[in-house]
Structures are given as C-alpha cells and as structure tokens.
Amino acid sequence: MVIEILLGIIVVLLILLIFLSLKKGKVEPKDVESAISSAWIKLGLSETIGNLKTYAEDIRKDYRSLDQILRMSTERGFLGEIALETILSDQLPSDMFGIRKRILDGKTPDAYIRSTVGIICIDSKFPLENYRKMVEVADPKEKEGFKKQFLKDVRGHLDKIADDYVCPEEGSAQFAFAFIPSESVYYFLVTEAYEILRSYTMKGVQVVSPLTLSHKIELIKAGVHAKKLSEQAEKVRNDIVGLSQRFSDIDKKWRVFYETHFRNAGMKAMEVDEAYKKLREEFDRISKISEE
C-alpha cells in the first residue's frame, strides 16, 4: 500500500515538472524542491505514511499473536468452539441446540443438535498440531512423516468420537459430526484422505467444515419442520375422525327427534341443542388450527 502511494506521488510530480517545463521552458532545482515540498505538505503525506506504518505494525503484531494462538492446541480448540457456537446460534433456534451440556449418560460434547433422528453430537477439538508442522516444514521426507502422523491422529480422534457420541441406544443419532474450523484442512482431508473419511462415515462419524456444517444444518431444520407438519396433519386427521363420530351421534338423535317429535319433543330438542353447541365448538377449534 505504501509503495502504491509513493508511485502515485512520483507520477504527480512528473506531471507537474512537465507542466512547468512547458510553461517556463526550463526547470530550476528550486522549482522542483518547492513543488515537492508543497505537494507533500498539502496532501498530508507525512501523517498518512506515519499512520500506514503504524497500521502495518499493528497487523504484524496481530498476525504474530494469531500465529502463536494457532500453535497452542488449547487456544486453537477454543477458537474452534467459538466458530461452532456462532454457526449454530446463527442458523438454529435456541431450543434446537446446546453448547457443552451434559447429555447421553453424562457425556459432554462441544455442542449438539436436536433432530428428528436423535441428538447429533459435535466435537470441535480436531488434532491439528502435526498438520501445522507438515505445512511449515520444507523437507519432503519430514513433510511426509508429519502427514502420516497427522492422519494417524485423525483416525484416533474419529475413533473416540464414534465411541463417545454414536450411541442410538442412549438417544443419539446414528452419526456424529467432527467439526474442523478450517476449510483448508478439510479440503486437504477430502483430497488426500478421502478413503479414511469415507470409512468413518460408515462408522457414523462425519467430518465437516464450517461450510458443510451449515449445509447439513439446513437439511436438519427441513426435517424438523417436516415432522412438525406431519404431527399437525395427524392431529387434524384425528379431529376429523372425532368430528365424524359426533355427526353420527347427532344424526341418530335427530332421526329419533324427527320420527317422534310429538313425544318427548322438549327433551330431545335440548339434547340436539347441546350436541349442536359441542359441534360448533369443535368446528371453531379446527378452524383455528387451520389458520395456524
């Protein structure tokens, strides 16, 4: 950015010098010095460049701080938990997910989602130490060694998730999510270790990145919504069946009333009126359900 500004200044000064040369026929050194000094002061370049240097230094410090955080597994895990919580809170209502709560016979996942197929547990403590070393090292042999160790770490981590959080007999779904807060790491696994991911998917552990988790959450929400609609439809069906039975009862009473209206007319009329009121109440209740 600083280089671009200085190049811009040089271009302005060259244009200014050309203009002066055309106007006077020659350019004196003092004219050049005066033009540069005047432009520098008027544009406030000293202050601007000073601010840019300060901003650049702040960015370098922030980068070093972030790099140090990512080198420490505890802080890296904390960042993963924050990213996971942000995704869930942005896409789901509060009653559909939980963060670090004890469930499933005392187990505490980093997060979970309530779905139509059970509780979906999510683990965000992905082992990235050897992946970082693999990326940073230059020697091909060392790089390959760190890659093998990283994939070994991945297998061990996914095995633990399968043992802890894939337990349908306790109320979980038949799968759990292993959340990686980095799209680049996820892409590396998809391209370099696809068969490993595929084998663990068969065991009930799905590795997800921020983007793929967001997509899966939308599918889970659609399933929950469909289940609610199905339950509502079943309730309406039961109400209609009950209403039909009530109609049948009223029909019988009406026939008795019509055929023998000279006998016990007052009593039957009261019964019909009472039945009619109940029927009216049922119609009103079903109308409210339909409107909802």
C-alpha positions as CSV (number, residue, x, y, z in Angstrom):
1,M,0.0,0.0,0.0
2,V,2.8,2.5,0.9
3,I,4.6,1.7,-2.4
4,E,1.4,2.4,-4.4
5,I,1.1,5.8,-2.7
6,L,4.7,6.7,-3.4
7,L,4.4,5.7,-7.0
8,G,1.3,7.9,-7.2
9,I,3.3,10.8,-5.8
10,I,6.1,10.3,-8.3
11,V,3.5,10.3,-11.2
12,V,2.0,13.6,-9.9
13,L,5.4,15.2,-9.6
14,L,6.4,14.1,-13.1
15,I,3.2,15.7,-14.5
16,L,4.0,18.8,-12.5
17,L,7.5,19.0,-13.9
18,I,6.3,18.6,-17.4
19,F,3.8,21.3,-16.9
20,L,6.5,23.7,-15.5
21,S,8.9,22.9,-18.3
22,L,6.3,23.6,-20.9
23,K,5.4,26.9,-19.2
24,K,8.9,28.2,-18.5
25,G,10.9,26.4,-21.0
26,K,13.2,25.1,-18.3
27,V,13.0,23.7,-14.8
28,E,15.2,25.0,-11.9
29,P,16.1,22.7,-9.0
30,K,14.5,25.1,-6.5
31,D,11.2,24.8,-8.5
32,V,11.3,21.0,-8.2
33,E,12.1,21.2,-4.4
34,S,9.4,23.8,-3.9
35,A,6.8,21.7,-5.8
36,I,7.7,18.5,-3.9
37,S,7.6,20.3,-0.5
38,S,4.3,22.0,-1.3
39,A,2.6,18.7,-2.6
40,W,3.9,16.8,0.4
41,I,2.5,19.3,2.9
42,K,-0.8,19.9,1.2
43,L,-1.5,16.2,0.8
44,G,-0.6,15.5,4.4
45,L,1.7,12.6,3.2
46,S,3.9,12.7,6.3
47,E,0.9,11.9,8.6
48,T,-0.6,9.4,6.1
49,I,2.6,7.4,5.8
50,G,3.1,7.6,9.5
51,N,-0.4,6.1,10.0
52,L,0.3,3.4,7.4
53,K,3.4,2.4,9.2
54,T,1.5,2.2,12.5
55,Y,-1.3,0.1,10.9
56,A,1.3,-2.2,9.3
57,E,3.0,-2.8,12.6
58,D,-0.4,-3.5,14.3
59,I,-1.2,-6.0,11.6
60,R,2.2,-7.7,12.0
61,K,1.6,-7.9,15.8
62,D,-1.9,-9.3,15.3
63,Y,-0.6,-11.9,12.9
64,R,2.1,-13.0,15.3
65,S,-0.4,-13.2,18.1
66,L,-2.8,-15.3,16.0
67,D,0.0,-17.5,14.8
68,Q,1.0,-18.1,18.4
69,I,-2.6,-18.9,19.3
70,L,-2.9,-21.4,16.5
71,R,0.3,-23.1,17.6
72,M,-1.2,-23.9,21.0
73,S,-3.8,-26.7,21.0
74,T,-5.9,-25.4,23.9
75,E,-6.3,-21.9,22.3
76,R,-6.9,-23.5,18.9
77,G,-9.6,-25.7,20.3
78,F,-11.2,-22.6,22.0
79,L,-11.3,-20.8,18.6
80,G,-13.0,-23.9,17.1
81,E,-15.6,-23.9,19.8
82,I,-16.4,-20.2,19.2
83,A,-16.7,-20.8,15.4
84,L,-19.0,-23.7,16.1
85,E,-21.2,-21.8,18.5
86,T,-21.5,-18.9,16.1
87,I,-22.7,-21.2,13.3
88,L,-25.3,-22.9,15.4
89,S,-26.7,-19.7,17.0
90,D,-27.0,-18.0,13.6
91,Q,-28.9,-20.9,12.0
92,L,-30.9,-22.6,14.7
93,P,-33.5,-21.6,17.3
94,S,-32.2,-21.9,20.9
95,D,-34.3,-24.9,21.7
96,M,-32.7,-27.0,18.9
97,F,-29.1,-27.0,20.1
98,G,-26.9,-26.9,23.1
99,I,-23.3,-25.9,23.9
100,R,-21.1,-28.0,26.3
101,K,-24.0,-29.5,28.2
102,R,-24.0,-32.9,29.8
103,I,-26.2,-35.4,27.8
104,L,-26.1,-39.1,26.8
105,D,-25.4,-40.7,30.1
106,G,-23.1,-38.0,31.4
107,K,-21.1,-37.2,28.2
108,T,-20.4,-33.6,27.3
109,P,-19.8,-32.8,23.6
110,D,-18.7,-29.4,22.5
111,A,-22.2,-28.9,21.0
112,Y,-25.3,-30.9,20.0
113,I,-28.3,-30.6,17.7
114,R,-31.8,-31.9,18.5
115,S,-33.0,-33.6,15.3
116,T,-35.8,-35.9,14.2
117,V,-33.4,-38.8,14.3
118,G,-32.0,-38.2,17.7
119,I,-29.3,-36.0,19.3
120,I,-26.5,-35.2,16.9
121,C,-23.3,-34.6,18.9
122,I,-20.5,-32.3,17.6
123,D,-16.8,-32.4,18.5
124,S,-14.6,-29.4,17.6
125,K,-11.3,-30.4,19.2
126,F,-9.6,-31.6,16.0
127,P,-5.9,-32.5,16.2
128,L,-4.0,-30.1,14.0
129,E,-0.5,-30.0,15.5
130,N,1.1,-32.3,13.0
131,Y,-0.8,-30.8,10.2
132,R,0.7,-27.4,11.1
133,K,4.2,-29.0,11.2
134,M,3.6,-30.7,7.8
135,V,2.6,-27.3,6.2
136,E,5.6,-25.4,7.7
137,V,8.4,-27.9,7.1
138,A,10.3,-27.8,3.7
139,D,12.0,-31.1,3.6
140,P,9.8,-33.6,1.6
141,K,10.7,-36.6,3.9
142,E,9.8,-34.7,7.0
143,K,6.7,-33.4,5.4
144,E,5.6,-37.0,4.6
145,G,6.4,-38.1,8.1
146,F,4.2,-35.3,9.6
147,K,1.4,-36.2,7.1
148,K,1.4,-39.8,8.2
149,Q,1.3,-38.8,11.9
150,F,-1.5,-36.3,11.2
151,L,-3.6,-39.0,9.5
152,K,-2.9,-41.3,12.5
153,D,-4.1,-38.5,14.8
154,V,-7.2,-38.1,12.7
155,R,-8.1,-41.8,12.9
156,G,-7.6,-41.8,16.7
157,H,-9.8,-38.8,17.1
158,L,-12.6,-40.1,14.9
159,D,-12.5,-43.4,16.8
160,K,-13.0,-41.6,20.0
161,I,-16.0,-39.6,18.6
162,A,-17.5,-42.8,17.4
163,D,-17.2,-44.5,20.8
164,D,-18.4,-41.5,22.8
165,Y,-21.2,-39.9,20.7
166,V,-22.6,-42.6,18.3
167,C,-24.9,-44.4,20.7
168,P,-28.5,-44.6,19.4
169,E,-29.5,-46.8,22.4
170,E,-28.9,-43.8,24.6
171,G,-30.8,-41.3,22.4
172,S,-28.2,-40.1,20.0
173,A,-28.5,-40.1,16.2
174,Q,-26.7,-42.9,14.3
175,F,-24.0,-40.4,13.4
176,A,-22.0,-37.5,15.0
177,F,-20.0,-34.6,13.5
178,A,-16.3,-33.9,13.7
179,F,-16.0,-30.2,13.2
180,I,-12.9,-28.7,11.5
181,P,-12.8,-24.9,11.8
182,S,-10.6,-24.7,8.7
183,E,-11.7,-25.1,5.1
184,S,-8.1,-25.7,4.0
185,V,-7.6,-28.6,6.4
186,Y,-11.0,-30.1,5.4
187,Y,-10.0,-29.8,1.7
188,F,-6.7,-31.5,2.4
189,L,-8.5,-34.4,4.0
190,V,-11.1,-34.7,1.2
191,T,-8.3,-34.7,-1.4
192,E,-5.6,-36.7,0.4
193,A,-7.5,-38.9,2.8
194,Y,-10.9,-39.5,1.1
195,E,-11.0,-43.2,1.9
196,I,-10.3,-42.5,5.6
197,L,-13.2,-40.1,5.7
198,R,-15.5,-42.5,3.8
199,S,-14.7,-45.4,6.2
200,Y,-15.5,-43.3,9.2
201,T,-18.7,-42.1,7.6
202,M,-19.8,-45.7,7.5
203,K,-19.0,-45.9,11.3
204,G,-21.2,-42.9,11.9
205,V,-18.6,-40.0,12.1
206,Q,-19.0,-37.3,9.5
207,V,-16.1,-34.8,9.2
208,V,-17.5,-31.3,8.4
209,S,-16.1,-27.8,7.8
210,P,-17.9,-24.5,8.5
211,L,-19.5,-24.5,5.0
212,T,-20.5,-28.2,5.0
213,L,-21.9,-28.0,8.6
214,S,-24.1,-25.0,7.6
215,H,-25.5,-27.0,4.7
216,K,-26.2,-30.0,6.9
217,I,-27.9,-27.8,9.5
218,E,-30.3,-26.5,6.8
219,L,-31.2,-30.1,6.0
220,I,-31.8,-30.9,9.7
221,K,-34.0,-27.9,10.0
222,A,-36.1,-29.0,7.0
223,G,-36.5,-32.4,8.6
224,V,-37.7,-31.0,11.9
225,H,-40.1,-28.7,10.0
226,A,-41.5,-31.6,8.0
227,K,-42.0,-33.7,11.2
228,K,-43.9,-30.8,12.8
229,L,-46.2,-30.6,9.7
230,S,-46.7,-34.3,9.8
231,E,-47.7,-34.2,13.5
232,Q,-50.1,-31.3,12.9
233,A,-51.6,-33.2,10.0
234,E,-52.1,-36.3,12.2
235,K,-53.8,-34.1,14.8
236,V,-56.2,-32.7,12.2
237,R,-57.0,-36.2,11.0
238,N,-57.8,-37.3,14.5
239,D,-60.0,-34.3,15.0
240,I,-61.9,-35.0,11.8
241,V,-62.4,-38.7,12.8
242,G,-63.8,-37.5,16.2
243,L,-66.0,-35.0,14.4
244,S,-67.4,-37.7,12.2
245,Q,-68.3,-39.8,15.2
246,R,-70.1,-36.8,16.7
247,F,-72.0,-36.2,13.5
248,S,-73.1,-39.8,13.6
249,D,-74.4,-39.4,17.2
250,I,-76.3,-36.2,16.2
251,D,-77.8,-37.9,13.2
252,K,-79.2,-40.7,15.4
253,K,-80.6,-38.2,17.8
254,W,-82.1,-36.1,15.0
255,R,-83.8,-39.1,13.5
256,V,-85.3,-40.0,16.8
257,F,-86.4,-36.4,17.3
258,Y,-87.9,-36.2,13.8
259,E,-89.7,-39.5,13.9
260,T,-91.2,-39.0,17.4
261,H,-91.3,-35.1,17.6
262,F,-94.6,-35.3,19.3
263,R,-93.2,-37.4,22.0
264,N,-90.5,-36.0,24.3
265,A,-90.0,-33.1,22.0
266,G,-88.7,-30.8,24.6
267,M,-86.2,-33.2,26.0
268,K,-84.9,-34.2,22.5
269,A,-84.6,-30.6,21.5
270,M,-82.4,-29.8,24.5
271,E,-80.2,-32.8,23.6
272,V,-79.9,-31.7,20.0
273,D,-79.2,-28.1,21.1
274,E,-76.5,-29.3,23.4
275,A,-74.9,-31.6,20.7
276,Y,-75.1,-28.7,18.3
277,K,-73.2,-26.4,20.7
278,K,-70.4,-29.0,21.1
279,L,-70.3,-29.5,17.4
280,R,-69.9,-25.7,16.9
281,E,-67.1,-25.6,19.4
282,E,-65.3,-28.4,17.5
283,F,-65.6,-26.5,14.3
284,D,-64.3,-23.3,15.8
285,R,-61.3,-25.2,17.2
286,I,-60.4,-26.9,13.9
287,S,-60.8,-23.5,12.1
288,K,-58.2,-22.0,14.5
289,I,-55.8,-24.9,13.7
290,S,-56.3,-24.5,10.0
291,E,-55.5,-20.7,10.3
292,E,-52.3,-21.5,12.2
